[in-house]
Each structure stands twice: as structure tokens, then as C-alpha cells.
Amino acid sequence: MNRLGFLFTSILLLLAIASSMLFVVDQRQFGVLYALGQIKEVITEPGLNFKLPPPFQNVTYIDKRLLTLDSTDQEPMLTAEKQRVVIDWYVRWRITDPGEYIRNVGLDETAGANQLNRVVRNAFQEEINKRTVKELLSTRREDLTADVQSEARENVGGAKPWGIEIVDVRITRADYVDTITESVYRRMEAERKRVANELRSTGAAEGEKIRADADRQREVTIANAYRDAQKIKGEGDAEAARIYAEAFGRDPQFAQFYRSLEAYKMSFNKKGDMMVIDPQSTEFFKSLRGTVTPAPAAKK
């Protein structure tokens, strides 16, 4: 029984030692093999590899893919005309020489990102100091990022190269600081209000002009219509008077009777009217009393 237990323990120990001597390098990584704290080998090809068991040899891994570093610092920078601006940028970079990277930068990607952030920000500050806001926002932005990229490459590839490659540098946003932005917005708002008030004033003046012209045309139209109406009415009254005169000339008694009827109509028009007259002693009710002499028959 003791021999069986010893054999089983020995097998487990051998398996543990064998597993500690095998490691796999992924295609997305570099494998860095250390021997007693010193870099012995950098493995760039993916696959299964062998090493001595710890503590004689150890292995660490570093990402070989294209990495992105986004700016996190919102500290304003000064342009050539001393305007304070805030920019957001990003850098695409990768580790090309793990040995140089570990010796001069750090053991992982975070160390390189932190130092690269400082280098790129300083490069942006130096280049922005040479340019105006207009050049930063429009005309020479590509030149700015190209100069920053060139300067950053010089810094990481100096006397102690970092073992990295800077692939691209881009600006994602460039804006004034909040206080200046608010001031610019206030000026823009004031300018828009001024233009709006000017347009309203112009529109009001045009409206008054149109209304005055319309009122004038209305008065002219009414006056012309009244003139034409009075002319037509006068012609009608003249024609009516002619017809009345012609009719009354043929029969004077009928004319007197008709005028009496019209007088009665006007006198008895309202219910509240009152007349105190002796019907027997006035000519006003002569027609009502039936004393009108009939007209002689017309001669043929």
C-alpha cells in the first residue's frame, strides 16, 4: 500500500514538473522567457514551447496586437494667439521589440501607455503653441497631427528605444475651454437676437406699408363705388320723377289720392304715434271720407 501511494505521488509530481516545463504562446502575444531574472529568449511564433521549471525559468506574455491609447487629460493648451483650447486625441501603436520594451519601458502594456500618453501630450502642446485656432480647427490639422506623430516617434526611438511603433495619431475633438465656449455662445446668441430684431423691425415696417396701401386702396374703391352708386341713384330718381310726372299729369286727382296714401303711410307708421285732429274739419282725411271726385274718362 505504501509503495502504491509513493508511486501515485511520484507520478503526480512528475506531471506537475512536466506541465511547468510546457507553455503555449498565443498568436496575439509575444512570449518572453526569463532565466534567473534575465531575458533569455523572445518567442514571436505561436505554438507549444519548452522551458526549465521555476525558479530556473519563467515566462510572461505581452500583447502584439495594434493598441489604442485615448487621451484622458483635459488640461487646456495655449495656441499661438494665447487662446486656451482642449483637445481629445488617440494614438494607434504596437509593441515591436519586447526585449527593448521590457528593459526601457515596463513589463506590461499599461506602462507603455502611461509613458506614451505623456510624450504625445507634450508633443501636442509644443505644436499647438505654434498654430492659431483657425489652423487647429480647419486648415492645418493634418499637418499638426503629422508633426506630433513625427516628434513622438523621435522620442520613443532615441538613445534608449522603447521597442514600439506609433502607427497613427489623430485629433477627435478640439474646442475652447468651458468659460470661453460659454462666452462665444453668448456672443452668438446676442448676434442672432440682433439679426432677429432687425428682421422683425423690417417686417413690421413692411407690414405697416402694406396695410397703409391696402387702406388707401379700400378708401379709393369705396369712394368710387359710392360715386357710381350716387350717379346711378340720381339717374334712377330722375327717371322715377319723370315717370311720376308723366303719370300724375294724365290724372291729377289720382296723383292727389296717391300722395294722400303716402302721407297716411308715413303718419301711421309707428304704434306709439298719436294725432289729435278733427276728421270732419281737415282736408287730411278727405280721401278716407270718400269725397274724392273720380277722374273723367279719357277721350278716345
C-alpha positions as a LaTeX table, in Angstrom:
\begin{tabular}{lrrr}
\hline
Residue & $x$ (\AA) & $y$ (\AA) & $z$ (\AA) \\
\hline
Met1 & 0.00 & 0.00 & 0.00 \\
Asn2 & 2.84 & 2.35 & 0.85 \\
Arg3 & 4.53 & 1.53 & $-2.44$ \\
Leu4 & 1.32 & 2.26 & $-4.37$ \\
Gly5 & 0.90 & 5.63 & $-2.63$ \\
Phe6 & 4.54 & 6.53 & $-3.27$ \\
Leu7 & 4.16 & 5.62 & $-6.95$ \\
Phe8 & 0.99 & 7.68 & $-7.28$ \\
Thr9 & 2.62 & 10.67 & $-5.62$ \\
Ser10 & 5.67 & 10.37 & $-7.83$ \\
Ile11 & 3.53 & 10.33 & $-10.95$ \\
Leu12 & 1.66 & 13.46 & $-9.85$ \\
Leu13 & 4.95 & 15.20 & $-9.10$ \\
Leu14 & 6.35 & 14.30 & $-12.50$ \\
Leu15 & 3.19 & 15.56 & $-14.20$ \\
Ala16 & 3.38 & 18.84 & $-12.29$ \\
Ile17 & 7.04 & 19.28 & $-13.27$ \\
Ala18 & 6.26 & 18.42 & $-16.89$ \\
Ser19 & 3.35 & 20.88 & $-17.01$ \\
Ser20 & 5.58 & 23.63 & $-15.60$ \\
Met21 & 8.04 & 22.99 & $-18.44$ \\
Leu22 & 5.41 & 23.42 & $-21.18$ \\
Phe23 & 3.79 & 26.72 & $-22.22$ \\
Val24 & 1.73 & 27.91 & $-25.17$ \\
Val25 & 2.27 & 31.21 & $-26.95$ \\
Asp26 & $-0.91$ & 32.63 & $-28.50$ \\
Gln27 & $-0.79$ & 34.21 & $-31.96$ \\
Arg28 & $-1.84$ & 37.52 & $-30.42$ \\
Gln29 & 1.07 & 37.59 & $-27.96$ \\
Phe30 & 4.81 & 37.59 & $-27.53$ \\
Gly31 & 6.27 & 35.06 & $-25.12$ \\
Val32 & 9.22 & 36.37 & $-23.06$ \\
Leu33 & 11.33 & 33.67 & $-21.42$ \\
Tyr34 & 13.31 & 34.64 & $-18.30$ \\
Ala35 & 16.24 & 32.72 & $-16.82$ \\
Leu36 & 17.05 & 33.78 & $-13.27$ \\
Gly37 & 15.52 & 37.23 & $-13.86$ \\
Gln38 & 17.23 & 37.87 & $-17.20$ \\
Ile39 & 15.57 & 37.80 & $-20.61$ \\
Lys40 & 16.78 & 34.67 & $-22.32$ \\
Glu41 & 14.51 & 34.48 & $-25.35$ \\
Val42 & 11.61 & 36.27 & $-27.03$ \\
Ile43 & 9.20 & 33.89 & $-28.74$ \\
Thr44 & 7.32 & 35.55 & $-31.60$ \\
Glu45 & 5.75 & 32.50 & $-33.26$ \\
Pro46 & 2.64 & 30.88 & $-31.78$ \\
Gly47 & 2.78 & 27.26 & $-30.61$ \\
Leu48 & 3.88 & 24.88 & $-27.85$ \\
Asn49 & 7.28 & 25.59 & $-26.25$ \\
Phe50 & 9.53 & 24.07 & $-23.55$ \\
Lys51 & 11.41 & 25.67 & $-20.65$ \\
Leu52 & 13.02 & 24.72 & $-17.37$ \\
Pro53 & 10.73 & 24.55 & $-14.37$ \\
Pro54 & 10.55 & 27.54 & $-11.99$ \\
Pro55 & 12.51 & 29.13 & $-10.48$ \\
Phe56 & 15.08 & 28.40 & $-13.19$ \\
Gln57 & 12.98 & 29.80 & $-16.00$ \\
Asn58 & 9.69 & 31.79 & $-16.14$ \\
Val59 & 7.58 & 33.10 & $-18.99$ \\
Thr60 & 5.46 & 36.25 & $-19.36$ \\
Tyr61 & 3.27 & 37.44 & $-22.22$ \\
Ile62 & 2.99 & 40.82 & $-23.98$ \\
Asp63 & 0.26 & 41.80 & $-26.43$ \\
Lys64 & 1.48 & 42.07 & $-30.03$ \\
Arg65 & $-1.75$ & 43.48 & $-31.48$ \\
Leu66 & $-2.42$ & 47.06 & $-32.55$ \\
Leu67 & $-3.30$ & 49.02 & $-29.40$ \\
Thr68 & $-5.26$ & 52.25 & $-28.98$ \\
Leu69 & $-4.42$ & 54.95 & $-26.48$ \\
Asp70 & $-7.15$ & 57.56 & $-25.86$ \\
Ser71 & $-6.36$ & 60.87 & $-24.20$ \\
Thr72 & $-7.71$ & 61.33 & $-20.67$ \\
Asp73 & $-6.12$ & 64.67 & $-19.75$ \\
Gln74 & $-8.48$ & 67.65 & $-20.09$ \\
Glu75 & $-5.86$ & 70.26 & $-19.21$ \\
Pro76 & $-6.15$ & 73.26 & $-21.63$ \\
Met77 & $-3.37$ & 74.12 & $-24.08$ \\
Leu78 & $-2.38$ & 77.56 & $-25.40$ \\
Thr79 & $-2.42$ & 78.40 & $-29.10$ \\
Ala80 & $-0.19$ & 80.91 & $-30.87$ \\
Glu81 & $-2.64$ & 83.75 & $-30.06$ \\
Lys82 & $-2.81$ & 82.61 & $-26.39$ \\
Gln83 & $-6.24$ & 81.04 & $-26.65$ \\
Arg84 & $-6.95$ & 78.18 & $-24.27$ \\
Val85 & $-8.22$ & 75.08 & $-26.03$ \\
Val86 & $-8.96$ & 71.50 & $-25.02$ \\
Ile87 & $-8.31$ & 68.65 & $-27.45$ \\
Asp88 & $-9.11$ & 64.94 & $-27.46$ \\
Trp89 & $-6.82$ & 62.63 & $-29.39$ \\
Tyr90 & $-5.91$ & 58.97 & $-29.81$ \\
Val91 & $-2.79$ & 57.04 & $-30.78$ \\
Arg92 & $-2.59$ & 53.66 & $-32.52$ \\
Trp93 & 0.59 & 51.82 & $-31.51$ \\
Arg94 & 2.06 & 48.34 & $-31.12$ \\
Ile95 & 5.00 & 46.65 & $-29.41$ \\
Thr96 & 7.59 & 45.50 & $-31.96$ \\
Asp97 & 10.58 & 44.60 & $-29.76$ \\
Pro98 & 9.53 & 43.05 & $-26.42$ \\
Gly99 & 13.12 & 42.95 & $-25.15$ \\
Glu100 & 13.72 & 46.67 & $-25.60$ \\
Tyr101 & 10.22 & 47.40 & $-24.34$ \\
Ile102 & 10.73 & 45.49 & $-21.07$ \\
Arg103 & 14.18 & 46.95 & $-20.46$ \\
Asn104 & 13.25 & 50.60 & $-21.19$ \\
Val105 & 9.51 & 50.89 & $-20.54$ \\
Gly106 & 7.93 & 48.22 & $-18.35$ \\
Leu107 & 6.61 & 44.72 & $-18.04$ \\
Asp108 & 3.11 & 45.28 & $-19.49$ \\
Glu109 & 1.16 & 47.41 & $-21.92$ \\
Thr110 & $-0.11$ & 49.78 & $-19.22$ \\
Ala111 & 3.39 & 51.08 & $-18.52$ \\
Gly112 & 3.92 & 51.89 & $-22.19$ \\
Ala113 & 0.50 & 53.57 & $-22.48$ \\
Asn114 & 1.23 & 55.82 & $-19.50$ \\
Gln115 & 4.59 & 56.97 & $-20.81$ \\
Leu116 & 3.34 & 57.31 & $-24.37$ \\
Asn117 & 0.45 & 59.48 & $-23.13$ \\
Arg118 & 2.95 & 61.90 & $-21.59$ \\
Val119 & 5.12 & 62.02 & $-24.73$ \\
Val120 & 2.20 & 62.60 & $-27.10$ \\
Arg121 & 0.62 & 65.25 & $-24.91$ \\
Asn122 & 3.89 & 67.19 & $-24.73$ \\
Ala123 & 4.21 & 66.95 & $-28.49$ \\
Phe124 & 0.67 & 68.29 & $-28.92$ \\
Gln125 & 1.37 & 71.15 & $-26.53$ \\
Glu126 & 4.52 & 72.13 & $-28.43$ \\
Glu127 & 2.85 & 72.01 & $-31.85$ \\
Ile128 & $-0.35$ & 73.78 & $-30.76$ \\
Asn129 & 1.75 & 76.64 & $-29.36$ \\
Lys130 & 2.94 & 77.27 & $-32.94$ \\
Arg131 & $-0.54$ & 77.41 & $-34.52$ \\
Thr132 & $-3.64$ & 79.57 & $-34.38$ \\
Val133 & $-7.13$ & 78.34 & $-33.53$ \\
Lys134 & $-8.13$ & 78.56 & $-37.20$ \\
Glu135 & $-5.23$ & 76.33 & $-38.24$ \\
Leu136 & $-6.05$ & 73.91 & $-35.43$ \\
Leu137 & $-9.71$ & 73.63 & $-36.34$ \\
Ser138 & $-9.54$ & 73.53 & $-40.12$ \\
Thr139 & $-6.73$ & 74.37 & $-42.47$ \\
Arg140 & $-3.65$ & 72.69 & $-40.95$ \\
Arg141 & $-4.96$ & 69.95 & $-38.70$ \\
Glu142 & $-3.39$ & 67.20 & $-40.82$ \\
Asp143 & $-0.02$ & 68.96 & $-40.64$ \\
Leu144 & $-0.38$ & 69.22 & $-36.88$ \\
Thr145 & $-1.05$ & 65.51 & $-36.34$ \\
Ala146 & 1.77 & 64.59 & $-38.76$ \\
Asp147 & 4.24 & 66.77 & $-36.80$ \\
Val148 & 3.07 & 65.30 & $-33.47$ \\
Gln149 & 3.45 & 61.78 & $-34.83$ \\
Ser150 & 6.96 & 62.54 & $-36.10$ \\
Glu151 & 8.02 & 64.09 & $-32.79$ \\
Ala152 & 6.60 & 61.20 & $-30.78$ \\
Arg153 & 8.43 & 58.68 & $-32.97$ \\
Glu154 & 11.69 & 60.51 & $-32.35$ \\
Asn155 & 11.14 & 60.38 & $-28.59$ \\
Val156 & 10.34 & 56.66 & $-28.46$ \\
Gly157 & 13.20 & 55.77 & $-30.82$ \\
Gly158 & 16.01 & 57.79 & $-29.21$ \\
Ala159 & 19.12 & 56.61 & $-27.36$ \\
Lys160 & 17.02 & 54.12 & $-25.44$ \\
Pro161 & 14.41 & 52.90 & $-27.90$ \\
Trp162 & 11.11 & 51.78 & $-26.46$ \\
Gly163 & 10.63 & 48.92 & $-28.87$ \\
Ile164 & 7.27 & 50.22 & $-30.06$ \\
Glu165 & 5.83 & 51.54 & $-33.32$ \\
Ile166 & 3.50 & 54.53 & $-33.48$ \\
Val167 & 1.13 & 53.82 & $-36.33$ \\
Asp168 & $-1.16$ & 56.86 & $-36.27$ \\
Val169 & $-2.07$ & 59.97 & $-34.27$ \\
Arg170 & $-5.44$ & 61.68 & $-34.69$ \\
Ile171 & $-7.44$ & 64.52 & $-33.10$ \\
Thr172 & $-11.04$ & 63.61 & $-32.31$ \\
Arg173 & $-12.17$ & 66.93 & $-30.82$ \\
Ala174 & $-10.82$ & 70.46 & $-30.47$ \\
Asp175 & $-12.75$ & 73.06 & $-28.53$ \\
Tyr176 & $-12.38$ & 76.11 & $-26.35$ \\
Val177 & $-12.39$ & 75.72 & $-22.58$ \\
Asp178 & $-15.81$ & 75.93 & $-20.96$ \\
Thr179 & $-15.56$ & 79.60 & $-19.97$ \\
Ile180 & $-14.58$ & 80.72 & $-23.47$ \\
Thr181 & $-17.16$ & 78.42 & $-25.07$ \\
Glu182 & $-19.89$ & 79.94 & $-22.92$ \\
Ser183 & $-18.72$ & 83.44 & $-23.85$ \\
Val184 & $-18.71$ & 82.52 & $-27.56$ \\
Tyr185 & $-22.23$ & 81.09 & $-27.25$ \\
Arg186 & $-23.43$ & 84.27 & $-25.54$ \\
Arg187 & $-21.96$ & 86.40 & $-28.35$ \\
Met188 & $-23.53$ & 84.14 & $-30.95$ \\
Glu189 & $-26.88$ & 84.34 & $-29.15$ \\
Ala190 & $-26.66$ & 88.13 & $-28.93$ \\
Glu191 & $-25.81$ & 88.36 & $-32.64$ \\
Arg192 & $-28.72$ & 86.08 & $-33.57$ \\
Lys193 & $-31.07$ & 88.14 & $-31.41$ \\
Arg194 & $-29.83$ & 91.33 & $-33.08$ \\
Val195 & $-30.45$ & 89.88 & $-36.54$ \\
Ala196 & $-33.87$ & 88.60 & $-35.43$ \\
Asn197 & $-34.86$ & 92.01 & $-34.04$ \\
Glu198 & $-33.67$ & 93.69 & $-37.24$ \\
Leu199 & $-35.73$ & 91.27 & $-39.33$ \\
Arg200 & $-38.76$ & 91.85 & $-37.09$ \\
Ser201 & $-38.37$ & 95.63 & $-37.44$ \\
Thr202 & $-38.06$ & 95.34 & $-41.21$ \\
Gly203 & $-41.07$ & 93.05 & $-41.32$ \\
Ala204 & $-43.13$ & 95.43 & $-39.14$ \\
Ala205 & $-42.25$ & 98.35 & $-41.40$ \\
Glu206 & $-43.17$ & 96.39 & $-44.50$ \\
Gly207 & $-46.40$ & 95.31 & $-42.80$ \\
Glu208 & $-47.34$ & 98.90 & $-41.99$ \\
Lys209 & $-46.57$ & 99.92 & $-45.56$ \\
Ile210 & $-48.72$ & 97.11 & $-46.96$ \\
Arg211 & $-51.59$ & 97.90 & $-44.56$ \\
Ala212 & $-51.44$ & 101.63 & $-45.41$ \\
Asp213 & $-51.51$ & 100.84 & $-49.11$ \\
Ala214 & $-54.42$ & 98.43 & $-48.59$ \\
Asp215 & $-56.34$ & 101.06 & $-46.57$ \\
Arg216 & $-55.72$ & 103.63 & $-49.29$ \\
Gln217 & $-56.94$ & 101.26 & $-51.98$ \\
Arg218 & $-60.00$ & 100.42 & $-49.86$ \\
Glu219 & $-60.89$ & 104.10 & $-49.44$ \\
Val220 & $-60.43$ & 104.73 & $-53.15$ \\
Thr221 & $-62.57$ & 101.72 & $-54.02$ \\
Ile222 & $-65.32$ & 102.75 & $-51.57$ \\
Ala223 & $-65.26$ & 106.33 & $-52.86$ \\
Asn224 & $-65.51$ & 105.18 & $-56.47$ \\
Ala225 & $-68.30$ & 102.78 & $-55.61$ \\
Tyr226 & $-70.19$ & 105.50 & $-53.68$ \\
Arg227 & $-69.76$ & 107.88 & $-56.60$ \\
Asp228 & $-71.08$ & 105.32 & $-59.07$ \\
Ala229 & $-73.93$ & 104.40 & $-56.72$ \\
Gln230 & $-74.96$ & 108.03 & $-56.28$ \\
Lys231 & $-74.80$ & 108.55 & $-60.01$ \\
Ile232 & $-76.99$ & 105.52 & $-60.65$ \\
Lys233 & $-79.33$ & 106.53 & $-57.83$ \\
Gly234 & $-79.62$ & 110.04 & $-59.25$ \\
Glu235 & $-80.36$ & 108.68 & $-62.68$ \\
Gly236 & $-82.95$ & 106.35 & $-61.15$ \\
Asp237 & $-84.56$ & 109.14 & $-59.14$ \\
Ala238 & $-84.69$ & 111.33 & $-62.24$ \\
Glu239 & $-86.28$ & 108.54 & $-64.24$ \\
Ala240 & $-88.75$ & 107.85 & $-61.44$ \\
Ala241 & $-89.62$ & 111.53 & $-61.17$ \\
Arg242 & $-90.17$ & 111.65 & $-64.93$ \\
Ile243 & $-92.44$ & 108.61 & $-64.81$ \\
Tyr244 & $-94.31$ & 110.03 & $-61.79$ \\
Ala245 & $-94.73$ & 113.39 & $-63.53$ \\
Glu246 & $-95.95$ & 111.76 & $-66.68$ \\
Ala247 & $-98.41$ & 109.57 & $-64.78$ \\
Phe248 & $-99.61$ & 112.35 & $-62.49$ \\
Gly249 & $-100.02$ & 114.72 & $-65.46$ \\
Arg250 & $-102.51$ & 112.35 & $-67.01$ \\
Asp251 & $-104.66$ & 112.15 & $-63.84$ \\
Pro252 & $-104.18$ & 114.94 & $-61.25$ \\
Gln253 & $-106.86$ & 113.53 & $-58.90$ \\
Phe254 & $-105.07$ & 110.15 & $-58.84$ \\
Ala255 & $-101.86$ & 111.97 & $-58.08$ \\
Gln256 & $-103.56$ & 113.72 & $-55.15$ \\
Phe257 & $-105.01$ & 110.41 & $-53.94$ \\
Tyr258 & $-101.61$ & 108.67 & $-54.19$ \\
Arg259 & $-99.91$ & 111.45 & $-52.25$ \\
Ser260 & $-102.60$ & 111.19 & $-49.55$ \\
Leu261 & $-101.96$ & 107.46 & $-49.23$ \\
Glu262 & $-98.24$ & 108.07 & $-48.88$ \\
Ala263 & $-98.93$ & 110.68 & $-46.19$ \\
Tyr264 & $-101.18$ & 108.24 & $-44.32$ \\
Lys265 & $-98.47$ & 105.58 & $-44.55$ \\
Met266 & $-95.84$ & 107.88 & $-43.09$ \\
Ser267 & $-98.19$ & 109.22 & $-40.37$ \\
Phe268 & $-99.39$ & 105.84 & $-39.13$ \\
Asn269 & $-96.00$ & 104.12 & $-39.33$ \\
Lys270 & $-95.49$ & 103.60 & $-35.55$ \\
Lys271 & $-97.92$ & 102.25 & $-32.96$ \\
Gly272 & $-96.95$ & 104.84 & $-30.38$ \\
Asp273 & $-97.72$ & 107.83 & $-32.63$ \\
Met274 & $-100.73$ & 109.93 & $-31.61$ \\
Met275 & $-102.61$ & 112.56 & $-33.64$ \\
Val276 & $-105.35$ & 114.84 & $-32.23$ \\
Ile277 & $-107.28$ & 116.04 & $-35.31$ \\
Asp278 & $-110.94$ & 116.62 & $-36.14$ \\
Pro279 & $-111.54$ & 114.42 & $-39.15$ \\
Gln280 & $-114.55$ & 116.47 & $-40.24$ \\
Ser281 & $-112.78$ & 119.80 & $-40.34$ \\
Thr282 & $-109.46$ & 118.92 & $-42.04$ \\
Glu283 & $-108.53$ & 118.07 & $-45.59$ \\
Phe284 & $-106.05$ & 115.42 & $-44.32$ \\
Phe285 & $-108.70$ & 112.69 & $-44.07$ \\
Lys286 & $-110.59$ & 113.73 & $-47.18$ \\
Ser287 & $-109.57$ & 110.58 & $-49.01$ \\
Leu288 & $-110.73$ & 108.40 & $-46.12$ \\
Arg289 & $-114.13$ & 110.05 & $-46.11$ \\
Gly290 & $-114.64$ & 109.09 & $-49.78$ \\
Thr291 & $-115.10$ & 112.57 & $-51.15$ \\
Val292 & $-112.57$ & 112.22 & $-53.88$ \\
Thr293 & $-114.13$ & 113.04 & $-57.25$ \\
Pro294 & $-113.48$ & 110.31 & $-59.76$ \\
Ala295 & $-111.38$ & 111.29 & $-62.73$ \\
Pro296 & $-113.17$ & 111.86 & $-66.06$ \\
Ala297 & $-112.86$ & 109.09 & $-68.55$ \\
Ala298 & $-110.13$ & 109.55 & $-71.07$ \\
Lys299 & $-111.26$ & 110.51 & $-74.55$ \\
Lys300 & $-110.65$ & 108.03 & $-77.26$ \\
\hline
\end{tabular}
